[in-house]
Structure formats: structure tokens, C-alpha cells
Amino acid sequence: MPLAQITMMEGRSKEKKANLVREVTDAMSRTLDAPKERIRVVIYEVPSEHWGIGGETADTLGQQHNQ
């Protein structure tokens, strides 16, 4: 059972996350020649105050992460 784990800053819409799961599943299915029903995708969302960039937290830097 192939498993993809994706870590990203929180804040994206349910629709964007659903599209991500669908696209990752399709890519893994094609690449690994695995049935889609066997593929698992887990998204870990991290608050921007817990995401460090260059020694600063993303919320301190005012990073836009919804793109």
C-alpha cells in the first residue's frame, strides 16, 4: 500500500486539498502501476507560527501560503 505524506502550512481550502489528494493519487498510480484504491495520501497542516523560514516563523514574516 503506497503512502504519500504531505506537510504544508495550514490555510488552503478543502477544494485545493481534495485536488491535491486526487492529483497525487493519480501520479502515484501511474508511476507505480498501483491501483488507486490501494494508495493513501495524508496531509499534515502546520500552523504558520510553527513553520520556520530563515530563522523566523512564517507568521512573523507575513508569508503568503495560500497560493
Order of alpha helices (4+ residues) and beta strands (2+ residues): beta-alpha-beta-beta-beta-alpha
